[in-house]
Amino acid sequence: MVELQTERIRLIPLNAKYLKLLIEHEEQMAAELSLSKGVGGLDCELKQALYFRLFKVLEDEQNYLWHTNWLLVLKEKIVLLVASC
């Protein structure tokens, strides 16, 4: 899996597996990526938008980096934030 890192952050593009886990099982995704779960959950509108992204990723899995959401992880606090392309 591709991941970009700096001294203070990690940027993680979500492949189909992790995008689906974010939508349906956020805690499992966080555990598999060695992250702490973020504060709060995803609301219905955000889940719907993420499902749209998931379908785009599944249509073109080789180029998923262009279609997916990226996690922005602050290393200091180890909290995950969802970022769009």
Biopython code that builds the backbone (N, CA, C, O; Angstrom):
import numpy as np
from Bio.PDB.StructureBuilder import StructureBuilder

atoms = [
    (1, "MET", "N", (0.847, -1.174, 0.000)),
    (1, "MET", "CA", (0.000, 0.000, 0.000)),
    (1, "MET", "C", (0.893, 1.237, 0.000)),
    (1, "MET", "O", (1.903, 1.292, 0.701)),
    (2, "VAL", "N", (0.505, 2.216, -0.789)),
    (2, "VAL", "CA", (1.223, 3.481, -0.863)),
    (2, "VAL", "C", (0.902, 4.314, 0.378)),
    (2, "VAL", "O", (-0.236, 4.327, 0.848)),
    (3, "GLU", "N", (1.888, 4.993, 0.892)),
    (3, "GLU", "CA", (1.684, 5.892, 2.024)),
    (3, "GLU", "C", (2.740, 6.974, 1.953)),
    (3, "GLU", "O", (3.910, 6.690, 1.698)),
    (4, "LEU", "N", (2.335, 8.213, 2.176)),
    (4, "LEU", "CA", (3.269, 9.329, 2.206)),
    (4, "LEU", "C", (3.443, 9.770, 3.646)),
    (4, "LEU", "O", (2.477, 9.817, 4.407)),
    (5, "GLN", "N", (4.676, 10.095, 4.024)),
    (5, "GLN", "CA", (4.937, 10.499, 5.406)),
    (5, "GLN", "C", (5.833, 11.719, 5.453)),
    (5, "GLN", "O", (6.719, 11.902, 4.618)),
    (6, "THR", "N", (5.579, 12.548, 6.452)),
    (6, "THR", "CA", (6.485, 13.623, 6.806)),
    (6, "THR", "C", (6.806, 13.435, 8.281)),
    (6, "THR", "O", (6.423, 12.434, 8.886)),
    (7, "GLU", "N", (7.492, 14.378, 8.839)),
    (7, "GLU", "CA", (7.841, 14.297, 10.258)),
    (7, "GLU", "C", (6.598, 14.267, 11.151)),
    (7, "GLU", "O", (6.591, 13.622, 12.199)),
    (8, "ARG", "N", (5.540, 14.979, 10.719)),
    (8, "ARG", "CA", (4.374, 15.115, 11.581)),
    (8, "ARG", "C", (3.105, 14.430, 11.084)),
    (8, "ARG", "O", (2.168, 14.257, 11.864)),
    (9, "ILE", "N", (3.041, 14.037, 9.818)),
    (9, "ILE", "CA", (1.801, 13.454, 9.296)),
    (9, "ILE", "C", (2.059, 12.218, 8.448)),
    (9, "ILE", "O", (3.159, 11.988, 7.944)),
    (10, "ARG", "N", (0.990, 11.430, 8.312)),
    (10, "ARG", "CA", (0.938, 10.311, 7.366)),
    (10, "ARG", "C", (-0.263, 10.555, 6.458)),
    (10, "ARG", "O", (-1.337, 10.922, 6.934)),
    (11, "LEU", "N", (-0.090, 10.355, 5.164)),
    (11, "LEU", "CA", (-1.187, 10.414, 4.199)),
    (11, "LEU", "C", (-1.366, 9.014, 3.639)),
    (11, "LEU", "O", (-0.448, 8.447, 3.047)),
    (12, "ILE", "N", (-2.563, 8.462, 3.833)),
    (12, "ILE", "CA", (-2.830, 7.077, 3.445)),
    (12, "ILE", "C", (-4.011, 7.048, 2.480)),
    (12, "ILE", "O", (-5.139, 7.349, 2.871)),
    (13, "PRO", "N", (-3.757, 6.686, 1.214)),
    (13, "PRO", "CA", (-4.879, 6.529, 0.276)),
    (13, "PRO", "C", (-5.595, 5.215, 0.569)),
    (13, "PRO", "O", (-4.957, 4.180, 0.763)),
    (14, "LEU", "N", (-6.896, 5.263, 0.600)),
    (14, "LEU", "CA", (-7.671, 4.068, 0.955)),
    (14, "LEU", "C", (-8.001, 3.250, -0.280)),
    (14, "LEU", "O", (-8.688, 3.728, -1.184)),
    (15, "ASN", "N", (-7.508, 2.005, -0.319)),
    (15, "ASN", "CA", (-7.910, 1.092, -1.392)),
    (15, "ASN", "C", (-9.338, 0.640, -1.093)),
    (15, "ASN", "O", (-9.915, 1.044, -0.083)),
    (16, "ALA", "N", (-9.907, -0.188, -1.955)),
    (16, "ALA", "CA", (-11.306, -0.606, -1.798)),
    (16, "ALA", "C", (-11.552, -1.253, -0.438)),
    (16, "ALA", "O", (-12.564, -0.981, 0.208)),
    (17, "LYS", "N", (-10.634, -2.105, -0.008)),
    (17, "LYS", "CA", (-10.804, -2.795, 1.283)),
    (17, "LYS", "C", (-10.909, -1.795, 2.434)),
    (17, "LYS", "O", (-11.828, -1.878, 3.249)),
    (18, "TYR", "N", (-9.973, -0.853, 2.500)),
    (18, "TYR", "CA", (-9.957, 0.078, 3.626)),
    (18, "TYR", "C", (-11.040, 1.136, 3.518)),
    (18, "TYR", "O", (-11.523, 1.629, 4.537)),
    (19, "LEU", "N", (-11.428, 1.493, 2.312)),
    (19, "LEU", "CA", (-12.529, 2.434, 2.145)),
    (19, "LEU", "C", (-13.825, 1.812, 2.652)),
    (19, "LEU", "O", (-14.611, 2.467, 3.336)),
    (20, "LYS", "N", (-14.043, 0.543, 2.311)),
    (20, "LYS", "CA", (-15.248, -0.159, 2.788)),
    (20, "LYS", "C", (-15.215, -0.313, 4.311)),
    (20, "LYS", "O", (-16.236, -0.156, 4.980)),
    (21, "LEU", "N", (-14.031, -0.622, 4.850)),
    (21, "LEU", "CA", (-13.922, -0.723, 6.312)),
    (21, "LEU", "C", (-14.194, 0.621, 6.988)),
    (21, "LEU", "O", (-14.831, 0.661, 8.041)),
    (22, "LEU", "N", (-13.725, 1.709, 6.404)),
    (22, "LEU", "CA", (-13.989, 3.025, 6.976)),
    (22, "LEU", "C", (-15.489, 3.286, 7.062)),
    (22, "LEU", "O", (-15.978, 3.811, 8.062)),
    (23, "ILE", "N", (-16.206, 2.921, 6.021)),
    (23, "ILE", "CA", (-17.653, 3.152, 5.976)),
    (23, "ILE", "C", (-18.392, 2.249, 6.960)),
    (23, "ILE", "O", (-19.283, 2.706, 7.677)),
    (24, "GLU", "N", (-18.028, 0.985, 6.995)),
    (24, "GLU", "CA", (-18.823, -0.001, 7.735)),
    (24, "GLU", "C", (-18.240, -0.419, 9.076)),
    (24, "GLU", "O", (-18.986, -0.793, 9.981)),
    (25, "HIS", "N", (-16.915, -0.361, 9.222)),
    (25, "HIS", "CA", (-16.259, -0.826, 10.453)),
    (25, "HIS", "C", (-15.030, 0.039, 10.743)),
    (25, "HIS", "O", (-13.895, -0.431, 10.672)),
    (26, "GLU", "N", (-15.275, 1.292, 11.066)),
    (26, "GLU", "CA", (-14.189, 2.261, 11.248)),
    (26, "GLU", "C", (-13.148, 1.790, 12.267)),
    (26, "GLU", "O", (-11.949, 1.974, 12.060)),
    (27, "GLU", "N", (-13.599, 1.193, 13.350)),
    (27, "GLU", "CA", (-12.664, 0.736, 14.382)),
    (27, "GLU", "C", (-11.740, -0.364, 13.864)),
    (27, "GLU", "O", (-10.557, -0.385, 14.206)),
    (28, "GLN", "N", (-12.261, -1.277, 13.047)),
    (28, "GLN", "CA", (-11.435, -2.348, 12.477)),
    (28, "GLN", "C", (-10.401, -1.767, 11.521)),
    (28, "GLN", "O", (-9.244, -2.188, 11.523)),
    (29, "MET", "N", (-10.818, -0.794, 10.697)),
    (29, "MET", "CA", (-9.877, -0.167, 9.784)),
    (29, "MET", "C", (-8.764, 0.529, 10.563)),
    (29, "MET", "O", (-7.590, 0.403, 10.215)),
    (30, "ALA", "N", (-9.125, 1.255, 11.604)),
    (30, "ALA", "CA", (-8.133, 1.946, 12.417)),
    (30, "ALA", "C", (-7.153, 0.954, 13.038)),
    (30, "ALA", "O", (-5.948, 1.206, 13.075)),
    (31, "ALA", "N", (-7.665, -0.159, 13.519)),
    (31, "ALA", "CA", (-6.790, -1.169, 14.123)),
    (31, "ALA", "C", (-5.828, -1.756, 13.093)),
    (31, "ALA", "O", (-4.646, -1.936, 13.384)),
    (32, "GLU", "N", (-6.327, -2.057, 11.887)),
    (32, "GLU", "CA", (-5.474, -2.646, 10.857)),
    (32, "GLU", "C", (-4.396, -1.678, 10.368)),
    (32, "GLU", "O", (-3.330, -2.105, 9.926)),
    (33, "LEU", "N", (-4.674, -0.379, 10.448)),
    (33, "LEU", "CA", (-3.696, 0.621, 10.020)),
    (33, "LEU", "C", (-2.911, 1.207, 11.193)),
    (33, "LEU", "O", (-2.193, 2.195, 11.034)),
    (34, "SER", "N", (-3.049, 0.595, 12.371)),
    (34, "SER", "CA", (-2.362, 1.032, 13.596)),
    (34, "SER", "C", (-2.685, 2.478, 13.939)),
    (34, "SER", "O", (-1.789, 3.282, 14.198)),
    (35, "LEU", "N", (-3.965, 2.798, 13.937)),
    (35, "LEU", "CA", (-4.433, 4.142, 14.244)),
    (35, "LEU", "C", (-5.377, 4.104, 15.431)),
    (35, "LEU", "O", (-5.973, 3.072, 15.739)),
    (36, "SER", "N", (-5.501, 5.240, 16.089)),
    (36, "SER", "CA", (-6.555, 5.400, 17.082)),
    (36, "SER", "C", (-7.808, 5.822, 16.339)),
    (36, "SER", "O", (-7.726, 6.532, 15.337)),
    (37, "LYS", "N", (-8.955, 5.399, 16.814)),
    (37, "LYS", "CA", (-10.205, 5.800, 16.172)),
    (37, "LYS", "C", (-10.399, 7.285, 16.367)),
    (37, "LYS", "O", (-10.113, 7.820, 17.438)),
    (38, "GLY", "N", (-10.887, 7.958, 15.331)),
    (38, "GLY", "CA", (-11.175, 9.383, 15.405)),
    (38, "GLY", "C", (-12.336, 9.662, 16.339)),
    (38, "GLY", "O", (-13.038, 8.747, 16.769)),
    (39, "VAL", "N", (-12.529, 10.913, 16.645)),
    (39, "VAL", "CA", (-13.628, 11.328, 17.510)),
    (39, "VAL", "C", (-14.920, 11.328, 16.707)),
    (39, "VAL", "O", (-14.978, 11.904, 15.621)),
    (40, "GLY", "N", (-15.947, 10.689, 17.232)),
    (40, "GLY", "CA", (-17.235, 10.649, 16.562)),
    (40, "GLY", "C", (-17.274, 9.635, 15.438)),
    (40, "GLY", "O", (-16.274, 8.988, 15.129)),
    (41, "GLY", "N", (-18.445, 9.506, 14.829)),
    (41, "GLY", "CA", (-18.609, 8.569, 13.725)),
    (41, "GLY", "C", (-18.943, 9.316, 12.451)),
    (41, "GLY", "O", (-19.018, 10.545, 12.436)),
    (42, "LEU", "N", (-19.141, 8.570, 11.394)),
    (42, "LEU", "CA", (-19.487, 9.164, 10.113)),
    (42, "LEU", "C", (-20.994, 9.334, 10.038)),
    (42, "LEU", "O", (-21.743, 8.411, 10.360)),
    (43, "ASP", "N", (-21.442, 10.512, 9.613)),
    (43, "ASP", "CA", (-22.886, 10.704, 9.464)),
    (43, "ASP", "C", (-23.362, 10.081, 8.149)),
    (43, "ASP", "O", (-22.551, 9.659, 7.325)),
    (44, "CYS", "N", (-24.668, 10.027, 7.964)),
    (44, "CYS", "CA", (-25.253, 9.356, 6.793)),
    (44, "CYS", "C", (-24.812, 9.990, 5.484)),
    (44, "CYS", "O", (-24.552, 9.278, 4.514)),
    (45, "GLU", "N", (-24.724, 11.319, 5.439)),
    (45, "GLU", "CA", (-24.326, 11.986, 4.198)),
    (45, "GLU", "C", (-22.890, 11.648, 3.822)),
    (45, "GLU", "O", (-22.597, 11.418, 2.649)),
    (46, "LEU", "N", (-21.991, 11.617, 4.800)),
    (46, "LEU", "CA", (-20.598, 11.287, 4.526)),
    (46, "LEU", "C", (-20.473, 9.824, 4.102)),
    (46, "LEU", "O", (-19.703, 9.510, 3.194)),
    (47, "LYS", "N", (-21.215, 8.936, 4.743)),
    (47, "LYS", "CA", (-21.190, 7.529, 4.338)),
    (47, "LYS", "C", (-21.655, 7.376, 2.891)),
    (47, "LYS", "O", (-21.074, 6.607, 2.126)),
    (48, "GLN", "N", (-22.700, 8.108, 2.520)),
    (48, "GLN", "CA", (-23.199, 8.036, 1.148)),
    (48, "GLN", "C", (-22.130, 8.521, 0.171)),
    (48, "GLN", "O", (-21.933, 7.908, -0.878)),
    (49, "ALA", "N", (-21.444, 9.603, 0.496)),
    (49, "ALA", "CA", (-20.377, 10.121, -0.359)),
    (49, "ALA", "C", (-19.231, 9.117, -0.460)),
    (49, "ALA", "O", (-18.653, 8.940, -1.532)),
    (50, "LEU", "N", (-18.903, 8.460, 0.651)),
    (50, "LEU", "CA", (-17.824, 7.473, 0.639)),
    (50, "LEU", "C", (-18.206, 6.232, -0.166)),
    (50, "LEU", "O", (-17.346, 5.631, -0.811)),
    (51, "TYR", "N", (-19.476, 5.839, -0.141)),
    (51, "TYR", "CA", (-19.921, 4.726, -0.987)),
    (51, "TYR", "C", (-19.754, 5.082, -2.463)),
    (51, "TYR", "O", (-19.358, 4.238, -3.267)),
    (52, "PHE", "N", (-20.055, 6.330, -2.817)),
    (52, "PHE", "CA", (-19.853, 6.775, -4.195)),
    (52, "PHE", "C", (-18.380, 6.635, -4.565)),
    (52, "PHE", "O", (-18.056, 6.146, -5.647)),
    (53, "ARG", "N", (-17.481, 7.064, -3.667)),
    (53, "ARG", "CA", (-16.041, 6.911, -3.902)),
    (53, "ARG", "C", (-15.670, 5.443, -4.056)),
    (53, "ARG", "O", (-14.887, 5.083, -4.935)),
    (54, "LEU", "N", (-16.232, 4.600, -3.200)),
    (54, "LEU", "CA", (-15.935, 3.169, -3.257)),
    (54, "LEU", "C", (-16.298, 2.594, -4.623)),
    (54, "LEU", "O", (-15.526, 1.825, -5.195)),
    (55, "PHE", "N", (-17.461, 2.960, -5.148)),
    (55, "PHE", "CA", (-17.855, 2.466, -6.464)),
    (55, "PHE", "C", (-16.880, 2.941, -7.538)),
    (55, "PHE", "O", (-16.557, 2.184, -8.453)),
    (56, "LYS", "N", (-16.412, 4.174, -7.438)),
    (56, "LYS", "CA", (-15.421, 4.693, -8.391)),
    (56, "LYS", "C", (-14.114, 3.913, -8.285)),
    (56, "LYS", "O", (-13.502, 3.590, -9.302)),
    (57, "VAL", "N", (-13.686, 3.612, -7.072)),
    (57, "VAL", "CA", (-12.459, 2.836, -6.857)),
    (57, "VAL", "C", (-12.605, 1.445, -7.458)),
    (57, "VAL", "O", (-11.690, 0.954, -8.120)),
    (58, "LEU", "N", (-13.736, 0.815, -7.234)),
    (58, "LEU", "CA", (-13.956, -0.537, -7.751)),
    (58, "LEU", "C", (-14.016, -0.575, -9.274)),
    (58, "LEU", "O", (-13.673, -1.589, -9.882)),
    (59, "GLU", "N", (-14.445, 0.515, -9.891)),
    (59, "GLU", "CA", (-14.480, 0.588, -11.357)),
    (59, "GLU", "C", (-13.082, 0.649, -11.975)),
    (59, "GLU", "O", (-12.883, 0.228, -13.114)),
    (60, "ASP", "N", (-12.116, 1.177, -11.219)),
    (60, "ASP", "CA", (-10.770, 1.388, -11.751)),
    (60, "ASP", "C", (-9.742, 1.167, -10.640)),
    (60, "ASP", "O", (-9.050, 2.099, -10.228)),
    (61, "GLU", "N", (-9.650, -0.081, -10.159)),
    (61, "GLU", "CA", (-8.810, -0.373, -8.998)),
    (61, "GLU", "C", (-7.331, -0.097, -9.220)),
    (61, "GLU", "O", (-6.619, 0.232, -8.271)),
    (62, "GLN", "N", (-6.857, -0.224, -10.448)),
    (62, "GLN", "CA", (-5.442, 0.041, -10.710)),
    (62, "GLN", "C", (-5.090, 1.504, -10.480)),
    (62, "GLN", "O", (-3.948, 1.825, -10.151)),
    (63, "ASN", "N", (-6.063, 2.389, -10.650)),
    (63, "ASN", "CA", (-5.843, 3.825, -10.477)),
    (63, "ASN", "C", (-6.607, 4.377, -9.273)),
    (63, "ASN", "O", (-7.042, 5.529, -9.285)),
    (64, "TYR", "N", (-6.770, 3.554, -8.237)),
    (64, "TYR", "CA", (-7.585, 3.960, -7.089)),
    (64, "TYR", "C", (-7.080, 5.240, -6.425)),
    (64, "TYR", "O", (-7.862, 5.964, -5.809)),
    (65, "LEU", "N", (-5.798, 5.524, -6.542)),
    (65, "LEU", "CA", (-5.243, 6.731, -5.919)),
    (65, "LEU", "C", (-5.946, 8.000, -6.407)),
    (65, "LEU", "O", (-6.013, 8.994, -5.684)),
    (66, "TRP", "N", (-6.459, 7.962, -7.612)),
    (66, "TRP", "CA", (-7.121, 9.131, -8.197)),
    (66, "TRP", "C", (-8.587, 9.227, -7.805)),
    (66, "TRP", "O", (-9.199, 10.280, -7.981)),
    (67, "HIS", "N", (-9.157, 8.166, -7.285)),
    (67, "HIS", "CA", (-10.599, 8.125, -7.035)),
    (67, "HIS", "C", (-10.965, 8.050, -5.557)),
    (67, "HIS", "O", (-12.127, 8.260, -5.207)),
    (68, "THR", "N", (-10.035, 7.766, -4.708)),
    (68, "THR", "CA", (-10.346, 7.469, -3.316)),
    (68, "THR", "C", (-10.181, 8.680, -2.405)),
    (68, "THR", "O", (-9.780, 9.760, -2.839)),
    (69, "ASN", "N", (-10.494, 8.472, -1.159)),
    (69, "ASN", "CA", (-10.197, 9.445, -0.114)),
    (69, "ASN", "C", (-8.865, 9.061, 0.517)),
    (69, "ASN", "O", (-8.468, 7.896, 0.512)),
    (70, "TRP", "N", (-8.201, 10.046, 1.049)),
    (70, "TRP", "CA", (-6.929, 9.841, 1.731)),
    (70, "TRP", "C", (-7.127, 10.152, 3.211)),
    (70, "TRP", "O", (-7.825, 11.101, 3.568)),
    (71, "LEU", "N", (-6.511, 9.347, 4.060)),
    (71, "LEU", "CA", (-6.519, 9.644, 5.489)),
    (71, "LEU", "C", (-5.350, 10.560, 5.799)),
    (71, "LEU", "O", (-4.230, 10.332, 5.341)),
    (72, "LEU", "N", (-5.612, 11.578, 6.565)),
    (72, "LEU", "CA", (-4.581, 12.464, 7.074)),
    (72, "LEU", "C", (-4.421, 12.117, 8.540)),
    (72, "LEU", "O", (-5.327, 12.348, 9.341)),
    (73, "VAL", "N", (-3.263, 11.560, 8.895)),
    (73, "VAL", "CA", (-3.029, 11.087, 10.256)),
    (73, "VAL", "C", (-1.975, 11.976, 10.899)),
    (73, "VAL", "O", (-0.846, 12.064, 10.418)),
    (74, "LEU", "N", (-2.352, 12.631, 11.984)),
    (74, "LEU", "CA", (-1.405, 13.443, 12.733)),
    (74, "LEU", "C", (-0.629, 12.524, 13.655)),
    (74, "LEU", "O", (-1.207, 11.919, 14.558)),
    (75, "LYS", "N", (0.672, 12.412, 13.441)),
    (75, "LYS", "CA", (1.474, 11.467, 14.218)),
    (75, "LYS", "C", (1.494, 11.812, 15.699)),
    (75, "LYS", "O", (1.457, 10.916, 16.541)),
    (76, "GLU", "N", (1.551, 13.079, 16.025)),
    (76, "GLU", "CA", (1.638, 13.509, 17.421)),
    (76, "GLU", "C", (0.439, 13.043, 18.234)),
    (76, "GLU", "O", (0.592, 12.559, 19.355)),
    (77, "LYS", "N", (-0.748, 13.191, 17.670)),
    (77, "LYS", "CA", (-1.961, 12.833, 18.392)),
    (77, "LYS", "C", (-2.503, 11.484, 17.967)),
    (77, "LYS", "O", (-3.361, 10.918, 18.644)),
    (78, "ILE", "N", (-2.011, 10.961, 16.851)),
    (78, "ILE", "CA", (-2.473, 9.705, 16.271)),
    (78, "ILE", "C", (-3.995, 9.673, 16.171)),
    (78, "ILE", "O", (-4.653, 8.754, 16.659)),
    (79, "VAL", "N", (-4.531, 10.705, 15.525)),
    (79, "VAL", "CA", (-5.954, 10.802, 15.242)),
    (79, "VAL", "C", (-6.120, 10.805, 13.743)),
    (79, "VAL", "O", (-5.334, 11.436, 13.036)),
    (80, "LEU", "N", (-7.124, 10.116, 13.241)),
    (80, "LEU", "CA", (-7.297, 10.083, 11.799)),
    (80, "LEU", "C", (-8.350, 11.080, 11.359)),
    (80, "LEU", "O", (-9.357, 11.274, 12.039)),
    (81, "LEU", "N", (-8.116, 11.709, 10.226)),
    (81, "LEU", "CA", (-9.054, 12.629, 9.599)),
    (81, "LEU", "C", (-9.254, 12.139, 8.180)),
    (81, "LEU", "O", (-8.317, 11.630, 7.565)),
    (82, "VAL", "N", (-10.444, 12.279, 7.653)),
    (82, "VAL", "CA", (-10.725, 11.849, 6.292)),
    (82, "VAL", "C", (-10.571, 13.056, 5.378)),
    (82, "VAL", "O", (-11.203, 14.090, 5.596)),
    (83, "ALA", "N", (-9.741, 12.927, 4.365)),
    (83, "ALA", "CA", (-9.523, 14.011, 3.406)),
    (83, "ALA", "C", (-9.955, 13.548, 2.024)),
    (83, "ALA", "O", (-9.750, 12.392, 1.656)),
    (84, "SER", "N", (-10.545, 14.445, 1.270)),
    (84, "SER", "CA", (-10.927, 14.140, -0.106)),
    (84, "SER", "C", (-9.824, 14.541, -1.050)),
    (84, "SER", "O", (-8.962, 15.352, -0.711)),
    (85, "CYS", "N", (-9.855, 13.960, -2.256)),
    (85, "CYS", "CA", (-8.900, 14.341, -3.298)),
    (85, "CYS", "C", (-9.214, 15.733, -3.772)),
    (85, "CYS", "O", (-8.530, 16.254, -4.653)),
]
sb = StructureBuilder()
sb.init_structure("model")
sb.init_model(0)
sb.init_chain("A")
sb.init_seg("    ")
for serial, (resi, resn, name, xyz) in enumerate(atoms, 1):
    if name == "N":
        sb.init_residue(resn, " ", resi, " ")
    sb.init_atom(name, np.array(xyz, "f"), 0.0, 1.0, " ", f" {name:<3s}", serial, name[0])
structure = sb.get_structure()
